[in-house]
Amino acid sequence: MITAAEADVDSDGLEESELLGLTITQLRGLAADSGYELTKTKKADIIEEILAAASVDLTGDLDADDLALFTVEKILEIAEAREYTMTKTAEDGKAAVITEFLAIQNA
């Protein structure tokens, strides 16, 4: 699988022109490796989802729309990096994890 670092050959962030040369399978692998939640099936839509997720500033405040771009595992990883004490897990569902994340962030 291609990684985000391999796709980003110039290290200034993912760019559409770089992603256009990848196959759908490579794009899906890139998204999976990066923790991006893909909901689309067409290549152009997948690229749009990847670019949207890649553009989120993970160091700032996140909203529900930002978090929805990521897998539950990635959301929990972000929470751990921020030292949030999360009680919700993947078994509780993405909506519950997002709700708890936002409650802790906004407390």
Buried (B, 14 or more C-beta within 10 A) or exposed (E): EBEBEEBBEEEEEBBEEBBEEBEEEBBBBBBEBBBBBBEEEEBEEBBBBBBBBBEBEEEEEBEEEBBBBBBBEBBBBBBEEBEBEBEBEEEBEBEBBBBBBBEBBEE
